[in-house]
Amino acid sequence: MGDNDMLAYIVMMTARLVELHRVLKPTGSLYLHCDPTASHYLKVILDAIFGPRNFRSEITWLRTSSHNDAKKWSPNADIILYYGKSDRVTWNPVHLPYDEQYIDSKYRYVDSRGRRYRLDNMTSPTPRPNMMYEWKGHASPPNGWRYSRETMRRLDSEGRIWYPDSTSKRPQLKRYLDEQPGVIAGNVWTDIPPINSRAAERLGYPTQKPLALLDRILAASSNPGDVVLDPFAGCGTSVDSAQKNGRRWIGIDITTLAVDLIDARLRHTYGEWITVSYEIRGIPRDMAGARALFARSPFEFERWCVMTVDGQPNDKRSGDKGVDGVIRIPLDGRGGSDRVIVSVKGGAINPSHVRDLIGTVSSQRAAMGVLITLREPTVGMIDAARHSGVYAWPMNGRKYPKVQILTVRELLQGKRPEMPPTLLPYFQAERRYEEVDQSVLF
């Protein structure tokens, strides 16, 4: 492979796949989503960890339409590698609807109630002497009937037997379309569209997967009450799917942005009641944790502060002009919103930081500004904020301080800026208020 980014990725993944194999139950499965540039390397690693016998399938998911590329076949599919811990994996077959062409060719008959059906052979495929009997003038087939007399009487009473116009021909069984589970899903999935710019569930997260993709995987390889672990949780699609489908779950991600996004997604989708059913770990819970986060990554510290006040962090690491995030507040009852600019300071602070924020709020025509500080503000800073003016919310005329200072200590104590109700960031997806019990994992 050479010394390159792919080798670094494979090394990183190998250590994690070893640990995932360790914690997986004998009935558990692992699904690894990757693109074709890495799938063959990962399959070799997975064969070494899980054993070649536990490779179960390679799923190809059509994730986008073809691109204009004249030099090669358009790369429009991803790979999902599916492995089991043992031969006792949980497996629930997934059925898909029949396509129209299949229905038109196979289910050609319609009964008086408008139900489509097809005709099926009622003769036994092997000799069965005890099933050789005459039925309503129709002689026994050479191998006998497929069903006993008792079953034939029941089928006849239910109108499920089609009788020909002559006793020289054999009756057949009516198989109704609306009673069939559908066709078994194969390993090429073309029926789940990707997250596009108009998708209702779109959050703006670059690697977001459609909920239907995770719904299918969870339906096939888990049962209600099982635990689903996603060690690269991202924007939480697997967590959302697990919650929706009655599974318990653990989501892990390395960034505070992802952790907060998953929390906000669950609150938006299921309502605020959902927060009592799970615990968030790994983000600051006290001043020592906040200081440690700032020392480790000032950028992640800024993001955490912004997300704690339900803001959306600025993605740019430089050139942000003092704007580290934005909180959205409703401007009217018709979907309009206004901005509250958030600035975060983890180091030394002075009144000029307040004055700079006041200037930014004015120049960007924002409604308000919030300065979050790791250190305690000076008297001069408090005085500057006090003289910043007020913001009158158009929806009811209530007035709020134009620029406010909030310390990290106050954030940890539960204090939030004085402002109108905030609009949770990222979301345009429809809410689903279904009280599915997550229960306690730890």
Solvent accessible surface area in square Angstrom, and as a share of the most:
residue,aa,sasa,rsa
1,M,106,0.47
2,G,50,0.48
3,D,144,0.75
4,N,71,0.36
5,D,127,0.66
6,M,50,0.22
7,L,65,0.32
8,A,63,0.49
9,Y,69,0.26
10,I,11,0.06
11,V,94,0.54
12,M,66,0.29
13,M,7,0.03
14,T,41,0.24
15,A,58,0.45
16,R,109,0.40
17,L,1,0.00
18,V,71,0.41
19,E,83,0.37
20,L,27,0.13
21,H,46,0.21
22,R,161,0.59
23,V,77,0.45
24,L,37,0.18
25,K,139,0.59
26,P,64,0.40
27,T,52,0.30
28,G,14,0.13
29,S,23,0.15
30,L,17,0.08
31,Y,51,0.19
32,L,19,0.10
33,H,52,0.23
34,C,12,0.07
35,D,63,0.32
36,P,66,0.42
37,T,90,0.52
38,A,6,0.04
39,S,13,0.08
40,H,100,0.44
41,Y,71,0.27
42,L,0,0.00
43,K,54,0.23
44,V,102,0.59
45,I,36,0.18
46,L,0,0.00
47,D,33,0.17
48,A,87,0.67
49,I,36,0.18
50,F,9,0.04
51,G,23,0.22
52,P,98,0.62
53,R,220,0.80
54,N,29,0.15
55,F,63,0.26
56,R,100,0.37
57,S,26,0.17
58,E,66,0.30
59,I,9,0.05
60,T,41,0.24
61,W,7,0.02
62,L,67,0.33
63,R,68,0.25
64,T,34,0.20
65,S,88,0.57
66,S,78,0.50
67,H,94,0.42
68,N,166,0.85
69,D,58,0.30
70,A,113,0.88
71,K,196,0.83
72,K,126,0.53
73,W,239,0.84
74,S,29,0.19
75,P,62,0.39
76,N,32,0.17
77,A,22,0.17
78,D,15,0.08
79,I,15,0.08
80,I,2,0.01
81,L,0,0.00
82,Y,9,0.03
83,Y,0,0.00
84,G,0,0.00
85,K,45,0.19
86,S,27,0.18
87,D,118,0.61
88,R,149,0.55
89,V,18,0.11
90,T,26,0.15
91,W,126,0.44
92,N,50,0.26
93,P,73,0.46
94,V,25,0.14
95,H,70,0.31
96,L,39,0.19
97,P,119,0.75
98,Y,44,0.17
99,D,93,0.48
100,E,124,0.56
101,Q,148,0.66
102,Y,79,0.30
103,I,21,0.11
104,D,81,0.42
105,S,61,0.39
106,K,101,0.43
107,Y,2,0.01
108,R,152,0.56
109,Y,78,0.30
110,V,86,0.49
111,D,24,0.13
112,S,122,0.78
113,R,160,0.59
114,G,52,0.50
115,R,55,0.20
116,R,86,0.32
117,Y,18,0.07
118,R,68,0.25
119,L,37,0.18
120,D,36,0.19
121,N,80,0.41
122,M,0,0.00
123,T,23,0.13
124,S,5,0.03
125,P,98,0.62
126,T,80,0.46
127,P,99,0.62
128,R,82,0.30
129,P,106,0.67
130,N,121,0.62
131,M,21,0.09
132,M,84,0.38
133,Y,16,0.06
134,E,114,0.51
135,W,20,0.07
136,K,122,0.52
137,G,41,0.40
138,H,8,0.04
139,A,72,0.56
140,S,36,0.23
141,P,4,0.02
142,P,110,0.69
143,N,46,0.24
144,G,0,0.00
145,W,0,0.00
146,R,87,0.32
147,Y,42,0.16
148,S,41,0.27
149,R,114,0.42
150,E,129,0.58
151,T,35,0.20
152,M,0,0.00
153,R,135,0.49
154,R,126,0.46
155,L,12,0.06
156,D,39,0.20
157,S,93,0.60
158,E,80,0.36
159,G,37,0.35
160,R,56,0.20
161,I,10,0.05
162,W,85,0.30
163,Y,74,0.28
164,P,17,0.10
165,D,130,0.67
166,S,42,0.27
167,T,84,0.49
168,S,100,0.64
169,K,109,0.46
170,R,106,0.39
171,P,2,0.01
172,Q,56,0.25
173,L,12,0.06
174,K,35,0.15
175,R,76,0.28
176,Y,3,0.01
177,L,39,0.19
178,D,98,0.51
179,E,82,0.37
180,Q,50,0.22
181,P,90,0.57
182,G,12,0.11
183,V,72,0.42
184,I,98,0.50
185,A,22,0.17
186,G,51,0.49
187,N,76,0.39
188,V,96,0.55
189,W,16,0.06
190,T,89,0.52
191,D,77,0.40
192,I,7,0.03
193,P,92,0.58
194,P,44,0.28
195,I,38,0.19
196,N,80,0.41
197,S,84,0.54
198,R,223,0.81
199,A,19,0.15
200,A,72,0.55
201,E,48,0.21
202,R,93,0.34
203,L,10,0.05
204,G,48,0.46
205,Y,48,0.18
206,P,127,0.80
207,T,89,0.51
208,Q,17,0.08
209,K,53,0.22
210,P,6,0.04
211,L,18,0.09
212,A,49,0.38
213,L,2,0.01
214,L,26,0.13
215,D,29,0.15
216,R,28,0.10
217,I,17,0.08
218,L,10,0.05
219,A,47,0.37
220,A,6,0.05
221,S,16,0.10
222,S,10,0.07
223,N,62,0.32
224,P,102,0.64
225,G,36,0.35
226,D,53,0.27
227,V,63,0.36
228,V,23,0.13
229,L,64,0.32
230,D,29,0.15
231,P,36,0.23
232,F,95,0.40
233,A,6,0.04
234,G,11,0.11
235,C,5,0.03
236,G,1,0.01
237,T,7,0.04
238,S,9,0.06
239,V,2,0.01
240,D,3,0.02
241,S,0,0.00
242,A,0,0.00
243,Q,1,0.00
244,K,65,0.27
245,N,49,0.25
246,G,23,0.22
247,R,19,0.07
248,R,78,0.28
249,W,22,0.08
250,I,51,0.26
251,G,31,0.30
252,I,88,0.45
253,D,35,0.18
254,I,166,0.84
255,T,42,0.25
256,T,14,0.08
257,L,31,0.15
258,A,1,0.00
259,V,33,0.19
260,D,27,0.14
261,L,3,0.02
262,I,17,0.09
263,D,21,0.11
264,A,2,0.02
265,R,10,0.04
266,L,2,0.01
267,R,39,0.14
268,H,13,0.06
269,T,6,0.04
270,Y,0,0.00
271,G,9,0.08
272,E,105,0.47
273,W,75,0.26
274,I,0,0.00
275,T,51,0.30
276,V,130,0.75
277,S,18,0.12
278,Y,34,0.13
279,E,105,0.47
280,I,41,0.21
281,R,146,0.53
282,G,77,0.74
283,I,35,0.18
284,P,12,0.07
285,R,150,0.55
286,D,76,0.39
287,M,21,0.09
288,A,68,0.53
289,G,25,0.24
290,A,0,0.00
291,R,120,0.44
292,A,51,0.40
293,L,6,0.03
294,F,56,0.23
295,A,87,0.67
296,R,170,0.62
297,S,28,0.18
298,P,71,0.45
299,F,28,0.12
300,E,30,0.14
301,F,0,0.00
302,E,48,0.21
303,R,24,0.09
304,W,14,0.05
305,C,0,0.00
306,V,0,0.00
307,M,4,0.02
308,T,32,0.18
309,V,7,0.04
310,D,30,0.16
311,G,0,0.00
312,Q,84,0.37
313,P,16,0.10
314,N,39,0.20
315,D,104,0.54
316,K,135,0.57
317,R,181,0.66
318,S,87,0.56
319,G,67,0.64
320,D,36,0.19
321,K,169,0.71
322,G,31,0.30
323,V,14,0.08
324,D,10,0.05
325,G,1,0.01
326,V,33,0.19
327,I,1,0.00
328,R,107,0.39
329,I,0,0.00
330,P,22,0.14
331,L,63,0.31
332,D,38,0.20
333,G,71,0.68
334,R,208,0.76
335,G,75,0.72
336,G,26,0.25
337,S,40,0.26
338,D,30,0.15
339,R,60,0.22
340,V,0,0.00
341,I,0,0.00
342,V,0,0.00
343,S,5,0.04
344,V,6,0.04
345,K,55,0.23
346,G,11,0.10
347,G,26,0.25
348,A,74,0.57
349,I,21,0.10
350,N,64,0.33
351,P,37,0.23
352,S,43,0.28
353,H,40,0.18
354,V,0,0.00
355,R,140,0.51
356,D,91,0.47
357,L,6,0.03
358,I,49,0.25
359,G,38,0.37
360,T,23,0.13
361,V,2,0.01
362,S,81,0.52
363,S,89,0.58
364,Q,63,0.28
365,R,214,0.78
366,A,8,0.06
367,A,4,0.03
368,M,0,0.00
369,G,0,0.00
370,V,0,0.00
371,L,1,0.00
372,I,0,0.00
373,T,0,0.00
374,L,19,0.10
375,R,133,0.48
376,E,108,0.48
377,P,28,0.18
378,T,59,0.34
379,V,127,0.73
380,G,33,0.32
381,M,0,0.00
382,I,74,0.37
383,D,61,0.31
384,A,19,0.15
385,A,12,0.09
386,R,165,0.60
387,H,137,0.61
388,S,20,0.13
389,G,39,0.38
390,V,93,0.53
391,Y,21,0.08
392,A,51,0.39
393,W,22,0.08
394,P,83,0.52
395,M,89,0.40
396,N,98,0.50
397,G,43,0.41
398,R,147,0.54
399,K,138,0.59
400,Y,8,0.03
401,P,52,0.33
402,K,50,0.21
403,V,2,0.01
404,Q,22,0.10
405,I,31,0.16
406,L,5,0.03
407,T,5,0.03
408,V,0,0.00
409,R,104,0.38
410,E,46,0.21
411,L,4,0.02
412,L,52,0.26
413,Q,135,0.60
414,G,50,0.49
415,K,103,0.44
416,R,103,0.37
417,P,18,0.11
418,E,101,0.45
419,M,25,0.11
420,P,2,0.01
421,P,90,0.56
422,T,46,0.27
423,L,75,0.37
424,L,38,0.19
425,P,11,0.07
426,Y,35,0.13
427,F,31,0.13
428,Q,104,0.46
429,A,20,0.16
430,E,141,0.63
431,R,123,0.45
432,R,58,0.21
433,Y,127,0.48
434,E,80,0.36
435,E,137,0.62
436,V,31,0.18
437,D,108,0.56
438,Q,4,0.02
439,S,43,0.28
440,V,120,0.69
441,L,47,0.23
442,F,132,0.55
